[in-house]
Amino acid sequence: MDLFDRQVERNLKGIELEKSGEVDKAIKLYELNIAEDFIGPHPYNRLAIIYSKRKQVNDEIRVLDKAIKVFSALNSNSQEEVNPKLQKFKKRWEKANNKNST
């Protein structure tokens, strides 16, 4: 099993864990994926949402910063597919930063 397959498995397991109420365990799996620069939006979206709900704005911003970095690097290769995701992360980042400054 290659890295991408392991990351996808972690995302799927994270979804299961969230559904069963084990959000902290899901967070650990998603955090592993973003530490490895996973190239899909799922772990970044889920972590940003979870941290936002928990009022952990600094963690939300950290995750969104990472997503913007990863998707900006991808953007040069496949702009049509990546750009909408990148723009979504940037909007969410702005919103989180506004929460942090209030």
N, CA, C and O atoms as CSV, one atom per row, in Angstrom:
chain,resi,resn,atom,element,x,y,z
A,1,MET,N,N,0.851,-1.184,0.000
A,1,MET,CA,C,0.000,0.000,0.000
A,1,MET,C,C,0.893,1.242,0.000
A,1,MET,O,O,1.780,1.374,0.843
A,2,ASP,N,N,0.655,2.147,-0.944
A,2,ASP,CA,C,1.484,3.348,-1.008
A,2,ASP,C,C,0.937,4.434,-0.072
A,2,ASP,O,O,-0.104,4.261,0.563
A,3,LEU,N,N,1.659,5.547,-0.003
A,3,LEU,CA,C,1.308,6.623,0.922
A,3,LEU,C,C,-0.108,7.135,0.676
A,3,LEU,O,O,-0.885,7.286,1.618
A,4,PHE,N,N,-0.445,7.401,-0.575
A,4,PHE,CA,C,-1.771,7.934,-0.880
A,4,PHE,C,C,-2.870,6.978,-0.411
A,4,PHE,O,O,-3.873,7.415,0.153
A,5,ASP,N,N,-2.685,5.689,-0.640
A,5,ASP,CA,C,-3.676,4.702,-0.196
A,5,ASP,C,C,-3.819,4.704,1.326
A,5,ASP,O,O,-4.928,4.593,1.848
A,6,ARG,N,N,-2.708,4.828,2.028
A,6,ARG,CA,C,-2.767,4.886,3.498
A,6,ARG,C,C,-3.510,6.143,3.951
A,6,ARG,O,O,-4.290,6.106,4.903
A,7,GLN,N,N,-3.259,7.247,3.261
A,7,GLN,CA,C,-3.935,8.492,3.615
A,7,GLN,C,C,-5.440,8.391,3.377
A,7,GLN,O,O,-6.236,8.848,4.198
A,8,VAL,N,N,-5.821,7.797,2.263
A,8,VAL,CA,C,-7.248,7.608,1.975
A,8,VAL,C,C,-7.880,6.717,3.044
A,8,VAL,O,O,-8.986,6.993,3.508
A,9,GLU,N,N,-7.188,5.662,3.431
A,9,GLU,CA,C,-7.691,4.782,4.494
A,9,GLU,C,C,-7.882,5.556,5.795
A,9,GLU,O,O,-8.871,5.356,6.501
A,10,ARG,N,N,-6.936,6.437,6.110
A,10,ARG,CA,C,-7.070,7.255,7.324
A,10,ARG,C,C,-8.306,8.145,7.235
A,10,ARG,O,O,-9.049,8.279,8.208
A,11,ASN,N,N,-8.526,8.750,6.073
A,11,ASN,CA,C,-9.712,9.598,5.909
A,11,ASN,C,C,-10.990,8.796,6.106
A,11,ASN,O,O,-11.912,9.243,6.789
A,12,LEU,N,N,-11.044,7.616,5.510
A,12,LEU,CA,C,-12.232,6.770,5.652
A,12,LEU,C,C,-12.445,6.358,7.105
A,12,LEU,O,O,-13.573,6.349,7.599
A,13,LYS,N,N,-11.352,6.018,7.783
A,13,LYS,CA,C,-11.436,5.654,9.202
A,13,LYS,C,C,-11.867,6.871,10.024
A,13,LYS,O,O,-12.654,6.743,10.962
A,14,GLY,N,N,-11.348,8.052,9.670
A,14,GLY,CA,C,-11.737,9.280,10.359
A,14,GLY,C,C,-13.228,9.555,10.239
A,14,GLY,O,O,-13.868,9.978,11.202
A,15,ILE,N,N,-13.776,9.315,9.064
A,15,ILE,CA,C,-15.219,9.488,8.855
A,15,ILE,C,C,-15.997,8.551,9.777
A,15,ILE,O,O,-16.963,8.961,10.420
A,16,GLU,N,N,-15.568,7.291,9.835
A,16,GLU,CA,C,-16.215,6.310,10.724
A,16,GLU,C,C,-16.126,6.749,12.182
A,16,GLU,O,O,-17.104,6.670,12.926
A,17,LEU,N,N,-14.944,7.212,12.581
A,17,LEU,CA,C,-14.753,7.639,13.965
A,17,LEU,C,C,-15.637,8.831,14.303
A,17,LEU,O,O,-16.224,8.883,15.383
A,18,GLU,N,N,-15.733,9.781,13.390
A,18,GLU,CA,C,-16.611,10.929,13.634
A,18,GLU,C,C,-18.056,10.479,13.808
A,18,GLU,O,O,-18.755,10.951,14.705
A,19,LYS,N,N,-18.500,9.569,12.954
A,19,LYS,CA,C,-19.884,9.083,13.031
A,19,LYS,C,C,-20.164,8.380,14.353
A,19,LYS,O,O,-21.287,8.413,14.854
A,20,SER,N,N,-19.139,7.743,14.916
A,20,SER,CA,C,-19.329,7.041,16.189
A,20,SER,C,C,-19.013,7.937,17.390
A,20,SER,O,O,-18.990,7.466,18.527
A,21,GLY,N,N,-18.769,9.227,17.140
A,21,GLY,CA,C,-18.545,10.171,18.229
A,21,GLY,C,C,-17.120,10.244,18.734
A,21,GLY,O,O,-16.851,10.921,19.726
A,22,GLU,N,N,-16.203,9.560,18.071
A,22,GLU,CA,C,-14.804,9.561,18.503
A,22,GLU,C,C,-14.010,10.602,17.704
A,22,GLU,O,O,-13.083,10.273,16.964
A,23,VAL,N,N,-14.400,11.844,17.876
A,23,VAL,CA,C,-13.846,12.934,17.075
A,23,VAL,C,C,-12.357,13.138,17.346
A,23,VAL,O,O,-11.598,13.416,16.418
A,24,ASP,N,N,-11.930,13.007,18.592
A,24,ASP,CA,C,-10.509,13.203,18.902
A,24,ASP,C,C,-9.623,12.198,18.168
A,24,ASP,O,O,-8.523,12.538,17.731
A,25,LYS,N,N,-10.098,10.979,18.034
A,25,LYS,CA,C,-9.334,9.973,17.280
A,25,LYS,C,C,-9.316,10.313,15.796
A,25,LYS,O,O,-8.306,10.113,15.122
A,26,ALA,N,N,-10.427,10.823,15.289
A,26,ALA,CA,C,-10.488,11.243,13.884
A,26,ALA,C,C,-9.519,12.393,13.634
A,26,ALA,O,O,-8.844,12.434,12.605
A,27,ILE,N,N,-9.454,13.316,14.570
A,27,ILE,CA,C,-8.540,14.458,14.444
A,27,ILE,C,C,-7.110,13.964,14.273
A,27,ILE,O,O,-6.377,14.469,13.423
A,28,LYS,N,N,-6.711,12.992,15.063
A,28,LYS,CA,C,-5.341,12.470,14.971
A,28,LYS,C,C,-5.048,11.926,13.578
A,28,LYS,O,O,-3.961,12.145,13.042
A,29,LEU,N,N,-6.004,11.224,12.993
A,29,LEU,CA,C,-5.806,10.679,11.641
A,29,LEU,C,C,-5.741,11.790,10.598
A,29,LEU,O,O,-4.883,11.771,9.715
A,30,TYR,N,N,-6.643,12.752,10.703
A,30,TYR,CA,C,-6.635,13.866,9.753
A,30,TYR,C,C,-5.348,14.686,9.884
A,30,TYR,O,O,-4.779,15.124,8.884
A,31,GLU,N,N,-4.899,14.887,11.118
A,31,GLU,CA,C,-3.657,15.647,11.336
A,31,GLU,C,C,-2.461,14.926,10.710
A,31,GLU,O,O,-1.571,15.570,10.154
A,32,LEU,N,N,-2.435,13.599,10.797
A,32,LEU,CA,C,-1.369,12.838,10.136
A,32,LEU,C,C,-1.379,13.101,8.635
A,32,LEU,O,O,-0.327,13.289,8.024
A,33,ASN,N,N,-2.561,13.112,8.048
A,33,ASN,CA,C,-2.658,13.335,6.609
A,33,ASN,C,C,-2.195,14.725,6.202
A,33,ASN,O,O,-1.501,14.877,5.197
A,34,ILE,N,N,-2.569,15.736,6.968
A,34,ILE,CA,C,-2.129,17.072,6.555
A,34,ILE,C,C,-0.637,17.269,6.821
A,34,ILE,O,O,0.015,18.057,6.136
A,35,ALA,N,N,-0.094,16.559,7.808
A,35,ALA,CA,C,1.355,16.624,8.042
A,35,ALA,C,C,2.120,16.058,6.850
A,35,ALA,O,O,3.264,16.433,6.593
A,36,GLU,N,N,1.468,15.148,6.126
A,36,GLU,CA,C,2.078,14.532,4.939
A,36,GLU,C,C,1.634,15.211,3.640
A,36,GLU,O,O,1.805,14.657,2.554
A,37,ASP,N,N,1.063,16.416,3.761
A,37,ASP,CA,C,0.632,17.208,2.591
A,37,ASP,C,C,-0.349,16.462,1.696
A,37,ASP,O,O,-0.200,16.465,0.474
A,38,PHE,N,N,-1.346,15.826,2.292
A,38,PHE,CA,C,-2.366,15.115,1.517
A,38,PHE,C,C,-2.956,16.043,0.463
A,38,PHE,O,O,-3.204,17.217,0.735
A,39,ILE,N,N,-3.180,15.520,-0.738
A,39,ILE,CA,C,-3.583,16.371,-1.864
A,39,ILE,C,C,-5.091,16.415,-2.114
A,39,ILE,O,O,-5.525,16.886,-3.165
A,40,GLY,N,N,-5.880,15.941,-1.180
A,40,GLY,CA,C,-7.334,16.050,-1.278
A,40,GLY,C,C,-7.853,16.969,-0.187
A,40,GLY,O,O,-7.182,17.144,0.830
A,41,PRO,N,N,-9.018,17.557,-0.363
A,41,PRO,CA,C,-9.520,18.544,0.593
A,41,PRO,C,C,-10.108,17.978,1.891
A,41,PRO,O,O,-10.264,18.721,2.860
A,42,HIS,N,N,-10.432,16.695,1.932
A,42,HIS,CA,C,-11.195,16.156,3.065
A,42,HIS,C,C,-10.590,16.446,4.449
A,42,HIS,O,O,-11.285,17.023,5.285
A,43,PRO,N,N,-9.343,16.079,4.731
A,43,PRO,CA,C,-8.872,16.283,6.103
A,43,PRO,C,C,-8.776,17.762,6.484
A,43,PRO,O,O,-8.979,18.117,7.645
A,44,TYR,N,N,-8.470,18.617,5.519
A,44,TYR,CA,C,-8.391,20.057,5.791
A,44,TYR,C,C,-9.779,20.604,6.110
A,44,TYR,O,O,-9.951,21.361,7.065
A,45,ASN,N,N,-10.770,20.216,5.301
A,45,ASN,CA,C,-12.148,20.658,5.550
A,45,ASN,C,C,-12.649,20.182,6.901
A,45,ASN,O,O,-13.194,20.969,7.675
A,46,ARG,N,N,-12.471,18.911,7.187
A,46,ARG,CA,C,-12.993,18.359,8.436
A,46,ARG,C,C,-12.327,18.995,9.650
A,46,ARG,O,O,-12.998,19.358,10.616
A,47,LEU,N,N,-10.995,19.128,9.596
A,47,LEU,CA,C,-10.300,19.742,10.730
A,47,LEU,C,C,-10.726,21.190,10.920
A,47,LEU,O,O,-10.948,21.625,12.050
A,48,ALA,N,N,-10.842,21.943,9.829
A,48,ALA,CA,C,-11.261,23.344,9.944
A,48,ALA,C,C,-12.652,23.433,10.572
A,48,ALA,O,O,-12.897,24.286,11.424
A,49,ILE,N,N,-13.547,22.566,10.156
A,49,ILE,CA,C,-14.908,22.566,10.709
A,49,ILE,C,C,-14.897,22.166,12.185
A,49,ILE,O,O,-15.530,22.819,13.015
A,50,ILE,N,N,-14.185,21.106,12.500
A,50,ILE,CA,C,-14.122,20.637,13.893
A,50,ILE,C,C,-13.527,21.716,14.789
A,50,ILE,O,O,-14.082,22.029,15.842
A,51,TYR,N,N,-12.399,22.285,14.373
A,51,TYR,CA,C,-11.758,23.310,15.197
A,51,TYR,C,C,-12.623,24.560,15.316
A,51,TYR,O,O,-12.644,25.198,16.368
A,52,SER,N,N,-13.334,24.914,14.253
A,52,SER,CA,C,-14.242,26.060,14.310
A,52,SER,C,C,-15.348,25.817,15.332
A,52,SER,O,O,-15.649,26.692,16.144
A,53,LYS,N,N,-15.949,24.639,15.294
A,53,LYS,CA,C,-17.014,24.301,16.241
A,53,LYS,C,C,-16.514,24.306,17.678
A,53,LYS,O,O,-17.256,24.639,18.602
A,54,ARG,N,N,-15.254,23.935,17.857
A,54,ARG,CA,C,-14.666,23.884,19.201
A,54,ARG,C,C,-14.078,25.230,19.626
A,54,ARG,O,O,-13.506,25.348,20.709
A,55,LYS,N,N,-14.220,26.229,18.780
A,55,LYS,CA,C,-13.680,27.575,19.046
A,55,LYS,C,C,-12.156,27.558,19.187
A,55,LYS,O,O,-11.584,28.371,19.912
A,56,GLN,N,N,-11.508,26.624,18.488
A,56,GLN,CA,C,-10.050,26.531,18.465
A,56,GLN,C,C,-9.565,27.239,17.195
A,56,GLN,O,O,-9.097,26.613,16.244
A,57,VAL,N,N,-9.698,28.572,17.221
A,57,VAL,CA,C,-9.463,29.365,16.019
A,57,VAL,C,C,-8.016,29.264,15.550
A,57,VAL,O,O,-7.771,29.210,14.344
A,58,ASN,N,N,-7.062,29.237,16.457
A,58,ASN,CA,C,-5.658,29.139,16.039
A,58,ASN,C,C,-5.385,27.832,15.297
A,58,ASN,O,O,-4.636,27.816,14.320
A,59,ASP,N,N,-5.987,26.747,15.755
A,59,ASP,CA,C,-5.834,25.470,15.049
A,59,ASP,C,C,-6.543,25.507,13.701
A,59,ASP,O,O,-6.034,24.980,12.711
A,60,GLU,N,N,-7.709,26.126,13.664
A,60,GLU,CA,C,-8.441,26.264,12.401
A,60,GLU,C,C,-7.587,27.020,11.378
A,60,GLU,O,O,-7.476,26.608,10.223
A,61,ILE,N,N,-6.990,28.122,11.815
A,61,ILE,CA,C,-6.147,28.928,10.927
A,61,ILE,C,C,-4.918,28.143,10.489
A,61,ILE,O,O,-4.531,28.198,9.321
A,62,ARG,N,N,-4.302,27.412,11.416
A,62,ARG,CA,C,-3.120,26.609,11.080
A,62,ARG,C,C,-3.447,25.599,9.980
A,62,ARG,O,O,-2.686,25.441,9.026
A,63,VAL,N,N,-4.577,24.921,10.119
A,63,VAL,CA,C,-4.992,23.926,9.126
A,63,VAL,C,C,-5.267,24.594,7.782
A,63,VAL,O,O,-4.870,24.079,6.737
A,64,LEU,N,N,-5.937,25.724,7.807
A,64,LEU,CA,C,-6.250,26.423,6.558
A,64,LEU,C,C,-4.991,26.973,5.902
A,64,LEU,O,O,-4.878,26.967,4.676
A,65,ASP,N,N,-4.037,27.452,6.710
A,65,ASP,CA,C,-2.739,27.878,6.155
A,65,ASP,C,C,-2.084,26.724,5.401
A,65,ASP,O,O,-1.578,26.894,4.292
A,66,LYS,N,N,-2.104,25.562,6.018
A,66,LYS,CA,C,-1.506,24.372,5.400
A,66,LYS,C,C,-2.244,24.009,4.111
A,66,LYS,O,O,-1.612,23.683,3.106
A,67,ALA,N,N,-3.570,24.063,4.136
A,67,ALA,CA,C,-4.362,23.744,2.940
A,67,ALA,C,C,-4.034,24.707,1.807
A,67,ALA,O,O,-3.876,24.290,0.660
A,68,ILE,N,N,-3.932,25.982,2.123
A,68,ILE,CA,C,-3.613,26.982,1.101
A,68,ILE,C,C,-2.233,26.715,0.522
A,68,ILE,O,O,-2.034,26.827,-0.688
A,69,LYS,N,N,-1.282,26.365,1.376
A,69,LYS,CA,C,0.073,26.057,0.901
A,69,LYS,C,C,0.061,24.846,-0.034
A,69,LYS,O,O,0.633,24.895,-1.123
A,70,VAL,N,N,-0.585,23.772,0.387
A,70,VAL,CA,C,-0.615,22.535,-0.400
A,70,VAL,C,C,-1.351,22.748,-1.718
A,70,VAL,O,O,-0.870,22.330,-2.771
A,71,PHE,N,N,-2.504,23.391,-1.665
A,71,PHE,CA,C,-3.295,23.562,-2.882
A,71,PHE,C,C,-2.722,24.631,-3.801
A,71,PHE,O,O,-2.965,24.597,-5.007
A,72,SER,N,N,-1.967,25.578,-3.256
A,72,SER,CA,C,-1.268,26.544,-4.117
A,72,SER,C,C,-0.192,25.840,-4.925
A,72,SER,O,O,0.003,26.140,-6.103
A,73,ALA,N,N,0.506,24.906,-4.296
A,73,ALA,CA,C,1.538,24.141,-5.007
A,73,ALA,C,C,0.908,23.277,-6.094
A,73,ALA,O,O,1.479,23.126,-7.174
A,74,LEU,N,N,-0.251,22.714,-5.819
A,74,LEU,CA,C,-0.948,21.895,-6.814
A,74,LEU,C,C,-1.546,22.742,-7.927
A,74,LEU,O,O,-1.701,22.281,-9.058
A,75,ASN,N,N,-1.875,23.969,-7.601
A,75,ASN,CA,C,-2.587,24.841,-8.524
A,75,ASN,C,C,-1.858,25.020,-9.846
A,75,ASN,O,O,-2.496,25.151,-10.890
A,76,SER,N,N,-0.540,25.027,-9.816
A,76,SER,CA,C,0.217,25.229,-11.050
A,76,SER,C,C,0.104,24.028,-11.987
A,76,SER,O,O,0.307,24.164,-13.193
A,77,ASN,N,N,-0.212,22.871,-11.449
A,77,ASN,CA,C,-0.296,21.655,-12.257
A,77,ASN,C,C,-1.679,21.418,-12.857
A,77,ASN,O,O,-1.789,21.044,-14.025
A,78,SER,N,N,-2.715,21.627,-12.087
A,78,SER,CA,C,-4.072,21.311,-12.553
A,78,SER,C,C,-5.036,22.401,-12.107
A,78,SER,O,O,-5.898,22.178,-11.256
A,79,GLN,N,N,-4.879,23.558,-12.682
A,79,GLN,CA,C,-5.571,24.752,-12.218
A,79,GLN,C,C,-7.094,24.626,-12.197
A,79,GLN,O,O,-7.726,25.073,-11.240
A,80,GLU,N,N,-7.687,24.040,-13.208
A,80,GLU,CA,C,-9.150,23.968,-13.258
A,80,GLU,C,C,-9.736,23.201,-12.080
A,80,GLU,O,O,-10.766,23.588,-11.528
A,81,GLU,N,N,-9.083,22.127,-11.704
A,81,GLU,CA,C,-9.600,21.282,-10.630
A,81,GLU,C,C,-9.277,21.844,-9.249
A,81,GLU,O,O,-10.089,21.735,-8.330
A,82,VAL,N,N,-8.110,22.440,-9.098
A,82,VAL,CA,C,-7.625,22.853,-7.784
A,82,VAL,C,C,-8.086,24.251,-7.402
A,82,VAL,O,O,-8.357,24.499,-6.227
A,83,ASN,N,N,-8.182,25.165,-8.345
A,83,ASN,CA,C,-8.459,26.558,-8.024
A,83,ASN,C,C,-9.732,26.761,-7.201
A,83,ASN,O,O,-9.692,27.526,-6.238
A,84,PRO,N,N,-10.855,26.120,-7.524
A,84,PRO,CA,C,-12.042,26.319,-6.674
A,84,PRO,C,C,-11.820,25.887,-5.225
A,84,PRO,O,O,-12.305,26.544,-4.303
A,85,LYS,N,N,-11.100,24.801,-5.018
A,85,LYS,CA,C,-10.810,24.333,-3.658
A,85,LYS,C,C,-9.910,25.329,-2.943
A,85,LYS,O,O,-10.122,25.639,-1.771
A,86,LEU,N,N,-8.904,25.830,-3.656
A,86,LEU,CA,C,-7.986,26.807,-3.081
A,86,LEU,C,C,-8.743,28.066,-2.670
A,86,LEU,O,O,-8.522,28.591,-1.578
A,87,GLN,N,N,-9.624,28.550,-3.522
A,87,GLN,CA,C,-10.401,29.750,-3.208
A,87,GLN,C,C,-11.299,29.527,-1.993
A,87,GLN,O,O,-11.474,30.431,-1.176
A,88,LYS,N,N,-11.857,28.348,-1.874
A,88,LYS,CA,C,-12.700,28.022,-0.722
A,88,LYS,C,C,-11.881,28.059,0.568
A,88,LYS,O,O,-12.336,28.594,1.580
A,89,PHE,N,N,-10.676,27.491,0.532
A,89,PHE,CA,C,-9.814,27.521,1.718
A,89,PHE,C,C,-9.428,28.956,2.073
A,89,PHE,O,O,-9.387,29.312,3.251
A,90,LYS,N,N,-9.147,29.774,1.073
A,90,LYS,CA,C,-8.769,31.171,1.330
A,90,LYS,C,C,-9.919,31.942,1.972
A,90,LYS,O,O,-9.692,32.728,2.891
A,91,LYS,N,N,-11.144,31.732,1.504
A,91,LYS,CA,C,-12.308,32.407,2.102
A,91,LYS,C,C,-12.511,31.959,3.540
A,91,LYS,O,O,-12.782,32.775,4.422
A,92,ARG,N,N,-12.381,30.670,3.769
A,92,ARG,CA,C,-12.550,30.145,5.124
A,92,ARG,C,C,-11.444,30.689,6.039
A,92,ARG,O,O,-11.691,30.984,7.208
A,93,TRP,N,N,-10.215,30.821,5.497
A,93,TRP,CA,C,-9.081,31.359,6.254
A,93,TRP,C,C,-9.374,32.797,6.670
A,93,TRP,O,O,-9.145,33.169,7.821
A,94,GLU,N,N,-9.883,33.613,5.732
A,94,GLU,CA,C,-10.218,35.007,6.046
A,94,GLU,C,C,-11.266,35.072,7.154
A,94,GLU,O,O,-11.152,35.878,8.077
A,95,LYS,N,N,-12.266,34.236,7.058
A,95,LYS,CA,C,-13.329,34.197,8.060
A,95,LYS,C,C,-12.767,33.815,9.433
A,95,LYS,O,O,-13.128,34.417,10.445
A,96,ALA,N,N,-11.887,32.818,9.463
A,96,ALA,CA,C,-11.280,32.382,10.729
A,96,ALA,C,C,-10.398,33.477,11.315
A,96,ALA,O,O,-10.396,33.689,12.528
A,97,ASN,N,N,-9.654,34.169,10.467
A,97,ASN,CA,C,-8.809,35.256,10.959
A,97,ASN,C,C,-9.643,36.392,11.522
A,97,ASN,O,O,-9.247,37.026,12.500
A,98,ASN,N,N,-10.784,36.655,10.920
A,98,ASN,CA,C,-11.675,37.687,11.449
A,98,ASN,C,C,-12.199,37.293,12.823
A,98,ASN,O,O,-12.336,38.150,13.696
A,99,LYS,N,N,-12.496,36.007,13.032
A,99,LYS,CA,C,-12.936,35.533,14.350
A,99,LYS,C,C,-11.820,35.712,15.370
A,99,LYS,O,O,-12.067,36.054,16.526
A,100,ASN,N,N,-10.601,35.479,14.929
A,100,ASN,CA,C,-9.451,35.531,15.826
A,100,ASN,C,C,-9.145,36.957,16.267
A,100,ASN,O,O,-8.597,37.161,17.350
A,101,SER,N,N,-9.490,37.947,15.446
A,101,SER,CA,C,-9.148,39.331,15.769
A,101,SER,C,C,-10.235,40.027,16.574
A,101,SER,O,O,-10.072,41.179,16.975
A,102,THR,N,N,-11.349,39.328,16.812
A,102,THR,CA,C,-12.429,39.959,17.585
A,102,THR,C,C,-12.387,39.558,19.025
A,102,THR,O,O,-13.224,39.998,19.813
